[in-house]
Amino acid sequence: MTTEPKFIPKEAATIRLDEETSVKIRLIDCVGYMVDSAVGHIENDKERMVKTPWFDYDIPFTKAAEIGTRKVISDHSTIGIVITGDGSFGEFHREDYAAPEEQTIKELKSLGKPFIVLLNSSRPYSEECKKEASVLAARYDVSVMAVNCEQLKKEDIHNILQNVLLEFPISELNFYMPKWIEMLDSAHPLKAEIIRCIREKMSGLQVMRNITSQSFETDCPYITGIKIASKDMSQGIINLNVQTDDSYYYKVLSELTGADITNEYELIYTIKELSHMKDDFSKVQDAITSVRQKGYGVVLPSRDEITLDEPEIIKKGTGFGVKIKASAPSIHFIKSNIYTEISPIVGSETQAEDLIQFIKSSGGENSDGIWETNIFGKTIEQIVNEGIRSKIDKLSDETQSKMQDTLQKITNDSKGGVICIII
């Protein structure tokens, strides 16, 4: 009678494979699939019948072995070790193992169970055995180890278990880029190219053994290397660090700041300059927001810009007091629309209509296209800018000074009434 397989030991034992890897293991054995030339299952020219825990009637020994093996593979095991032979020992030849080993490997693959194949041999280090192991590995796309099961040492068992762990499927790959790349938009050419190269290298990666230091070697100009930071075998998670050329770091900084940065010195210098510019802009930011919203904004003076005069004693009626004068500059932003026009004389009405069609067709769907349209040797952008500049130039220094005096009087003396400026 065959019995249902039992776990040994009943509770999983913890085995430390190396300083970084420990596993909890309990073993379960099974008969496996019958080798064609095996004996012992035939009695009186008939296959021996056996009792099983799965049926209330006797079944052939070969069928019982298949059912038991299939149940162990599908219901009871997490990982598998398929043991086959090279024919160098015992009464079986190498070809006798081919059919049952193929059946076992196919079932394990169909279930997605991590497993390796041990090629049992009395001469595991011989060229013939190594060649056969390579043939099996290529045929089934599995990891094959040539061993002598009768002479296994502790180190051999650790090596076998480590190789089994490498057969676990990859569930997650985490790529950690330098922070300066993470903050770039995904559409940025540098970041987009790095992501494209990584995705290209990810194709075909299915199990942990596929991940090596050479797995992510790439000709991407931005990547100098991708190193494995850590592996979580039980979860199938691998963390990798993406290393990049520092020169691109400074190149991106130059693009973002508009300054030429090639080293740390220039970086610190630019940061100091931008910091001063930020301080200056923060003073006028509210005023700029206000002028965009309602057409007028004022920059209030900071304390270090306010000048205090010496206190003076003043007399009002029969009483006395103290007067302190303070003065400070205030910066006023006024939004004023400037109007200019382009009105070239081209000849007849038909010619004018043709010019309109030419301008419209030059623009097309691109809103910037019309700006590049050339009229009489100049682009529309150049003509418009010249018109705006000529209007601004009409505001002479004398006019600006008078406007400043007027604004100062309005600010200090106005009672909130109507202001009339005669031009």
VEXDREN-2710 file (C-alpha; in Angstrom, 1 decimal):
% VEXDREN-2710
k/r/px/py/pz
1/MET/0.0/0.0/0.0
2/THR/1.2/3.5/-0.8
3/THR/0.7/6.2/1.9
4/GLU/0.2/9.9/1.7
5/PRO/3.5/11.7/1.7
6/LYS/4.6/13.2/5.1
7/PHE/6.7/16.3/5.8
8/ILE/10.1/15.8/7.4
9/PRO/10.4/17.5/9.9
10/LYS/6.9/18.3/10.8
11/GLU/7.8/21.9/11.6
12/ALA/10.0/23.7/9.1
13/ALA/13.7/24.0/10.1
14/THR/15.7/27.2/9.7
15/ILE/18.8/26.8/7.6
16/ARG/21.3/29.7/7.2
17/LEU/22.8/29.5/3.7
18/ASP/25.2/32.5/4.2
19/GLU/25.4/35.7/6.1
20/GLU/22.6/37.3/4.2
21/THR/20.3/34.4/3.4
22/SER/18.3/32.0/5.6
23/VAL/15.4/29.8/4.7
24/LYS/12.8/27.7/6.5
25/ILE/12.6/24.2/5.0
26/ARG/10.8/20.9/5.4
27/LEU/11.2/18.0/3.0
28/ILE/8.6/15.9/1.3
29/ASP/9.5/13.0/-0.9
30/CYS/7.6/11.1/-3.6
31/VAL/8.1/8.1/-5.8
32/GLY/8.3/10.1/-9.0
33/TYR/7.4/8.9/-12.5
34/MET/8.4/5.4/-13.5
35/VAL/11.4/4.8/-15.6
36/ASP/10.5/2.4/-18.5
37/SER/13.2/-0.2/-17.8
38/ALA/12.5/-0.2/-14.0
39/VAL/11.4/-3.5/-12.4
40/GLY/9.4/-4.5/-9.3
41/HIS/6.1/-3.2/-10.4
42/ILE/5.1/-6.3/-12.5
43/GLU/3.8/-9.5/-10.9
44/ASN/2.7/-12.5/-12.9
45/ASP/3.0/-10.5/-16.1
46/LYS/0.6/-7.9/-14.7
47/GLU/1.2/-4.6/-13.1
48/ARG/1.1/-4.7/-9.3
49/MET/-2.1/-3.3/-7.8
50/VAL/-1.8/-1.1/-4.7
51/LYS/-4.1/0.6/-2.2
52/THR/-3.9/4.4/-1.9
53/PRO/-5.4/7.0/0.5
54/TRP/-7.2/8.6/-2.5
55/PHE/-9.3/5.7/-3.7
56/ASP/-11.3/3.0/-2.0
57/TYR/-10.1/0.4/-4.6
58/ASP/-6.8/-0.9/-5.8
59/ILE/-5.0/0.9/-8.7
60/PRO/-1.9/0.1/-10.7
61/PHE/1.4/1.0/-9.0
62/THR/2.5/3.2/-11.9
63/LYS/-0.7/5.2/-11.7
64/ALA/-0.4/5.5/-7.9
65/ALA/3.1/6.8/-8.3
66/GLU/1.9/9.4/-10.9
67/ILE/-1.0/10.6/-8.7
68/GLY/1.2/10.8/-5.6
69/THR/3.9/12.7/-7.4
70/ARG/1.4/15.1/-9.0
71/LYS/-0.2/15.8/-5.6
72/VAL/3.2/16.5/-4.1
73/ILE/4.1/18.9/-6.9
74/SER/0.7/20.8/-7.0
75/ASP/-0.6/20.6/-3.4
76/HIS/2.3/20.2/-1.0
77/SER/5.5/21.8/-2.3
78/THR/6.7/25.3/-2.7
79/ILE/9.9/24.5/-4.5
80/GLY/11.1/21.4/-6.3
81/ILE/14.3/19.5/-6.9
82/VAL/14.1/17.2/-9.9
83/ILE/16.6/14.4/-9.7
84/THR/17.6/12.6/-12.8
85/GLY/20.6/10.6/-13.8
86/ASP/23.3/10.5/-16.5
87/GLY/23.5/6.7/-16.7
88/SER/27.0/6.5/-15.1
89/PHE/25.7/4.3/-12.2
90/GLY/23.2/1.5/-11.6
91/GLU/21.4/-0.4/-14.3
92/PHE/19.6/2.5/-16.1
93/HIS/21.0/4.2/-19.2
94/ARG/20.7/8.0/-19.8
95/GLU/17.9/7.6/-22.3
96/ASP/15.8/5.8/-19.7
97/TYR/15.4/9.0/-17.7
98/ALA/14.4/11.2/-20.6
99/ALA/10.6/10.6/-20.6
100/PRO/9.9/10.9/-16.8
101/GLU/12.2/13.9/-16.4
102/GLU/10.5/15.7/-19.3
103/GLN/7.0/15.0/-17.8
104/THR/8.1/16.2/-14.3
105/ILE/9.7/19.4/-15.7
106/LYS/6.6/20.2/-17.8
107/GLU/4.3/19.8/-14.8
108/LEU/6.5/22.0/-12.6
109/LYS/6.7/24.7/-15.3
110/SER/2.9/24.6/-15.9
111/LEU/2.3/25.3/-12.2
112/GLY/5.0/28.0/-12.0
113/LYS/6.8/26.3/-9.2
114/PRO/10.4/27.3/-8.7
115/PHE/12.7/24.3/-9.2
116/ILE/16.1/23.1/-10.3
117/VAL/17.3/19.9/-11.9
118/LEU/20.1/17.7/-10.3
119/LEU/21.9/15.5/-12.7
120/ASN/23.0/12.7/-10.5
121/SER/26.3/11.2/-11.6
122/SER/29.2/9.1/-10.3
123/ARG/31.5/11.5/-12.2
124/PRO/29.9/15.0/-11.8
125/TYR/33.1/16.8/-12.8
126/SER/33.7/14.9/-16.0
127/GLU/33.4/16.6/-19.3
128/GLU/30.7/14.2/-20.4
129/CYS/28.5/15.0/-17.4
130/LYS/29.1/18.8/-17.7
131/LYS/28.1/18.6/-21.4
132/GLU/24.9/16.6/-20.6
133/ALA/24.0/19.2/-17.9
134/SER/24.4/22.0/-20.5
135/VAL/22.2/20.1/-23.0
136/LEU/19.5/19.7/-20.4
137/ALA/19.7/23.3/-19.4
138/ALA/19.3/24.4/-23.0
139/ARG/16.5/21.9/-23.7
140/TYR/14.3/22.8/-20.8
141/ASP/15.5/26.4/-20.1
142/VAL/16.2/25.4/-16.4
143/SER/19.1/25.5/-14.0
144/VAL/20.9/22.1/-14.0
145/MET/23.5/21.1/-11.5
146/ALA/25.7/18.0/-11.9
147/VAL/26.2/16.3/-8.5
148/ASN/27.0/13.0/-6.9
149/CYS/24.0/12.5/-4.5
150/GLU/25.8/9.7/-2.7
151/GLN/28.7/12.1/-1.7
152/LEU/26.9/15.4/-1.1
153/LYS/28.6/17.7/1.4
154/LYS/27.0/20.5/3.5
155/GLU/28.4/23.0/1.1
156/ASP/26.8/21.2/-1.9
157/ILE/23.4/21.3/-0.2
158/HIS/23.7/25.0/0.6
159/ASN/24.7/25.6/-3.1
160/ILE/21.6/23.6/-4.3
161/LEU/19.2/25.6/-2.0
162/GLN/20.7/28.9/-3.1
163/ASN/20.2/27.9/-6.8
164/VAL/16.6/26.9/-6.0
165/LEU/16.0/30.4/-4.5
166/LEU/17.2/31.9/-7.7
167/GLU/14.4/30.2/-9.6
168/PHE/11.7/32.2/-7.7
169/PRO/9.7/34.4/-10.1
170/ILE/10.4/38.2/-10.1
171/SER/7.4/40.0/-8.8
172/GLU/8.8/43.5/-8.5
173/LEU/11.9/45.5/-9.8
174/ASN/12.5/48.8/-8.1
175/PHE/14.9/51.2/-9.8
176/TYR/16.4/54.0/-7.7
177/MET/17.7/56.9/-9.7
178/PRO/19.6/59.9/-8.3
179/LYS/17.2/62.4/-6.8
180/TRP/18.0/65.0/-9.4
181/ILE/16.7/62.7/-12.1
182/GLU/13.6/61.7/-10.1
183/MET/12.5/65.4/-9.9
184/LEU/12.7/65.7/-13.7
185/ASP/9.5/65.4/-15.8
186/SER/9.0/62.0/-17.3
187/ALA/9.0/63.7/-20.7
188/HIS/12.5/65.1/-20.2
189/PRO/14.8/63.6/-22.9
190/LEU/17.4/62.4/-20.3
191/LYS/14.9/60.7/-18.0
192/ALA/12.8/59.3/-20.9
193/GLU/15.9/57.7/-22.5
194/ILE/16.9/56.1/-19.2
195/ILE/13.4/54.7/-18.7
196/ARG/13.4/53.4/-22.3
197/CYS/16.7/51.6/-21.9
198/ILE/15.7/50.0/-18.6
199/ARG/12.4/48.8/-20.1
200/GLU/14.3/47.3/-23.1
201/LYS/16.6/45.4/-20.7
202/MET/13.7/44.1/-18.6
203/SER/12.3/42.0/-21.5
204/GLY/12.9/38.3/-20.8
205/LEU/13.6/38.8/-17.1
206/GLN/11.3/36.3/-15.3
207/VAL/13.1/34.6/-12.5
208/MET/15.7/35.7/-9.9
209/ARG/18.6/34.0/-11.6
210/ASN/18.0/36.3/-14.7
211/ILE/19.2/39.2/-12.5
212/THR/22.9/39.6/-12.5
213/SER/25.4/42.5/-12.6
214/GLN/25.4/42.0/-16.4
215/SER/21.6/41.9/-16.8
216/PHE/21.3/45.6/-17.2
217/GLU/24.5/46.4/-19.1
218/THR/23.3/49.1/-21.6
219/ASP/24.7/51.4/-24.2
220/CYS/22.6/54.2/-22.9
221/PRO/25.0/57.3/-22.8
222/TYR/23.5/58.5/-19.5
223/ILE/23.9/55.3/-17.5
224/THR/27.3/54.2/-16.2
225/GLY/25.9/51.2/-14.4
226/ILE/23.0/49.5/-12.7
227/LYS/23.9/47.7/-9.4
228/ILE/21.9/45.3/-7.4
229/ALA/21.2/47.0/-4.0
230/SER/19.2/44.2/-2.3
231/LYS/17.1/41.1/-3.1
232/ASP/14.1/39.8/-1.2
233/MET/14.0/36.2/-2.4
234/SER/10.7/35.3/-0.5
235/GLN/8.8/38.2/-2.2
236/GLY/10.6/38.2/-5.5
237/ILE/11.6/41.8/-5.0
238/ILE/14.9/43.3/-6.3
239/ASN/16.1/46.8/-5.6
240/LEU/18.6/48.3/-8.1
241/ASN/20.6/51.6/-8.1
242/VAL/20.9/53.4/-11.4
243/GLN/24.3/55.2/-11.7
244/THR/24.7/58.1/-14.1
245/ASP/27.5/60.3/-15.4
246/ASP/28.0/63.4/-13.3
247/SER/28.5/65.6/-16.4
248/TYR/24.8/65.2/-17.2
249/TYR/24.0/66.5/-13.7
250/TYR/25.7/69.8/-14.4
251/LYS/24.2/69.9/-17.9
252/VAL/20.7/69.6/-16.6
253/LEU/21.4/72.2/-14.0
254/SER/22.6/74.5/-16.7
255/GLU/19.4/74.0/-18.6
256/LEU/17.2/74.6/-15.6
257/THR/19.0/77.8/-14.4
258/GLY/20.1/79.2/-17.7
259/ALA/23.6/79.5/-16.4
260/ASP/26.8/77.6/-17.5
261/ILE/27.5/75.1/-14.7
262/THR/30.3/72.6/-15.2
263/ASN/31.6/72.0/-11.6
264/GLU/30.9/72.4/-7.9
265/TYR/32.4/75.9/-7.8
266/GLU/30.1/77.2/-10.5
267/LEU/27.2/75.4/-8.9
268/ILE/27.7/77.1/-5.5
269/TYR/28.3/80.5/-7.3
270/THR/25.1/80.2/-9.3
271/ILE/23.1/79.1/-6.2
272/LYS/24.3/82.3/-4.4
273/GLU/23.3/84.4/-7.3
274/LEU/19.9/82.8/-7.6
275/SER/19.4/83.2/-3.9
276/HIS/19.9/86.9/-4.1
277/MET/17.6/87.1/-7.1
278/LYS/15.0/85.1/-5.1
279/ASP/15.2/87.5/-2.2
280/ASP/14.7/90.4/-4.6
281/PHE/11.8/88.8/-6.4
282/SER/10.1/87.8/-3.1
283/LYS/9.8/91.5/-2.3
284/VAL/7.9/92.2/-5.6
285/GLN/6.0/88.9/-6.0
286/ASP/2.8/90.1/-4.4
287/ALA/2.9/93.3/-6.3
288/ILE/3.3/91.5/-9.6
289/THR/0.4/89.1/-8.8
290/SER/-1.7/92.2/-8.0
291/VAL/-0.9/94.0/-11.2
292/ARG/-1.7/90.9/-13.2
293/GLN/-5.1/90.6/-11.5
294/LYS/-6.3/94.2/-11.3
295/GLY/-3.7/96.3/-13.2
296/TYR/-2.0/97.9/-10.2
297/GLY/0.5/96.7/-7.6
298/VAL/2.7/98.3/-4.9
299/VAL/5.9/97.0/-3.4
300/LEU/6.0/98.0/0.2
301/PRO/9.3/99.1/1.6
302/SER/11.2/96.9/4.1
303/ARG/12.4/98.2/7.4
304/ASP/15.9/98.8/6.3
305/GLU/14.6/101.0/3.5
306/ILE/12.7/103.4/5.8
307/THR/14.6/106.5/6.9
308/LEU/13.6/108.1/10.2
309/ASP/14.3/111.8/10.9
310/GLU/15.3/113.2/14.3
311/PRO/12.4/113.6/16.6
312/GLU/11.1/117.2/16.9
313/ILE/9.0/118.9/19.6
314/ILE/5.8/120.3/18.2
315/LYS/3.3/122.6/19.8
316/LYS/-0.5/122.4/19.3
317/GLY/-2.4/125.0/21.1
318/THR/-1.4/124.8/24.7
319/GLY/0.0/121.3/24.4
320/PHE/3.3/119.9/23.1
321/GLY/4.1/116.7/21.3
322/VAL/6.8/114.9/19.4
323/LYS/6.9/114.5/15.6
324/ILE/9.0/111.9/13.8
325/LYS/9.1/112.0/10.1
326/ALA/9.7/108.8/8.1
327/SER/10.3/108.4/4.4
328/ALA/10.6/105.3/2.3
329/PRO/10.5/104.4/-1.4
330/SER/7.5/102.5/-2.7
331/ILE/7.6/100.8/-6.1
332/HIS/4.4/101.0/-8.2
333/PHE/3.5/98.6/-11.0
334/ILE/0.9/99.8/-13.4
335/LYS/-0.4/97.7/-16.3
336/SER/-0.8/99.7/-19.4
337/ASN/-1.8/98.0/-22.7
338/ILE/0.3/99.1/-25.7
339/TYR/-1.3/99.1/-29.1
340/THR/0.6/98.7/-32.3
341/GLU/-0.4/97.6/-35.8
342/ILE/1.1/96.2/-39.0
343/SER/-0.4/97.8/-42.1
344/PRO/1.8/97.2/-45.2
345/ILE/0.6/98.6/-48.5
346/VAL/0.8/95.8/-51.0
347/GLY/-1.1/97.1/-54.0
348/SER/-4.6/95.9/-55.1
349/GLU/-7.3/94.4/-53.0
350/THR/-6.6/90.9/-54.4
351/GLN/-3.0/91.2/-53.4
352/ALA/-4.0/92.2/-49.9
353/GLU/-6.3/89.2/-49.7
354/ASP/-3.5/86.9/-50.9
355/LEU/-1.3/88.3/-48.2
356/ILE/-3.9/87.5/-45.5
357/GLN/-4.2/83.9/-46.8
358/PHE/-0.4/83.6/-46.8
359/ILE/-0.2/84.8/-43.2
360/LYS/-2.9/82.4/-42.1
361/SER/-1.4/79.4/-44.0
362/SER/2.0/80.2/-42.5
363/GLY/0.6/79.9/-39.0
364/GLY/-1.2/76.6/-39.6
365/GLU/-2.0/74.7/-36.4
366/ASN/1.1/76.0/-34.7
367/SER/0.4/79.2/-32.8
368/ASP/4.0/80.2/-33.1
369/GLY/4.1/79.8/-36.9
370/ILE/2.5/83.2/-37.6
371/TRP/5.3/85.0/-35.7
372/GLU/7.8/83.6/-38.1
373/THR/5.9/84.7/-41.2
374/ASN/8.1/87.0/-43.3
375/ILE/6.8/90.2/-44.7
376/PHE/9.1/92.4/-46.7
377/GLY/12.2/91.0/-45.2
378/LYS/11.1/91.0/-41.6
379/THR/9.1/88.6/-39.5
380/ILE/5.9/89.6/-37.9
381/GLU/7.5/89.2/-34.5
382/GLN/10.2/91.7/-35.4
383/ILE/7.7/94.2/-36.7
384/VAL/5.5/93.9/-33.7
385/ASN/8.4/94.3/-31.3
386/GLU/9.6/97.4/-33.1
387/GLY/6.2/98.9/-32.9
388/ILE/6.0/98.3/-29.1
389/ARG/9.5/99.6/-28.6
390/SER/8.8/102.8/-30.5
391/LYS/5.7/103.5/-28.3
392/ILE/7.7/102.9/-25.1
393/ASP/10.5/105.2/-26.3
394/LYS/8.0/108.0/-26.6
395/LEU/7.9/108.0/-22.8
396/SER/10.9/110.3/-22.3
397/ASP/12.9/110.8/-19.2
398/GLU/11.2/114.1/-18.6
399/THR/7.8/112.5/-18.9
400/GLN/8.8/109.6/-16.5
401/SER/10.0/112.2/-14.0
402/LYS/6.8/114.1/-14.1
403/MET/4.8/110.9/-13.7
404/GLN/6.9/110.0/-10.7
405/ASP/6.2/113.4/-9.1
406/THR/2.5/113.1/-9.8
407/LEU/2.3/109.6/-8.3
408/GLN/4.2/110.8/-5.3
409/LYS/1.7/113.7/-4.8
410/ILE/-1.2/111.3/-5.3
411/THR/0.2/108.9/-2.7
412/ASN/1.0/111.5/0.0
413/ASP/-1.5/114.3/-0.5
414/SER/-4.6/112.7/-2.2
415/LYS/-7.8/112.4/-0.1
416/GLY/-9.2/109.7/-2.3
417/GLY/-10.8/112.1/-4.8
418/VAL/-10.7/112.0/-8.6
419/ILE/-7.4/112.5/-10.3
420/CYS/-7.3/114.3/-13.6
421/ILE/-4.1/114.2/-15.7
422/ILE/-4.1/116.6/-18.8
423/ILE/-1.9/115.5/-21.6
END
